[in-house]
Amino acid sequence: MKRYCQTLDLRDDPDMIDRYVEVHAHVWPEIQAGIREVGILDMQIYRLGRRLFMIMDTTDDFDFVKDNARLASLPRQAEWEAYVAQFQGCDPGAPSTAKWQLMDKIFELDKTL
């Protein structure tokens, strides 16, 4: 299994943040199916204020660039990206991989023991 951690900032607007949270309580079935189809086993998003943190666990053969490009081409994915872009504090026309910034792991408990 591979793990990717990413971050993104939402617009600085409490009402928009509340709407973004509500939208993610009802993610479209096609989006969830597409996420699984490309090899993402689990995806979780956490929020602190307007900062989001995503944990994405994938299959061992998941290729971040290739499989995210494939995800972007699946049914309704472009529509979903355009819809959630209104809440995000970044270029609405940018692909998801440009909005969500990969983070570097700097500590792992099991590796320090």
Sequence and secondary structure as in RCSB ss.txt:
>XXXX:A:sequence
MKRYCQTLDLRDDPDMIDRYVEVHAHVWPEIQAGIREVGILDMQIYRLGRRLFMIMDTTDDFDFVKDNARLASLP
RQAEWEAYVAQFQGCDPGAPSTAKWQLMDKIFELDKTL
>XXXX:A:secstr
 EEEEEEEEB S HHHHHHHHHHGGG  HHHHHHHHHTTEEEEEEEEETTEEEEEEEE TT  HHHHHHHHHTST
THHHHHHHHHTTBSS TTS HHHHSEE      HHHH 
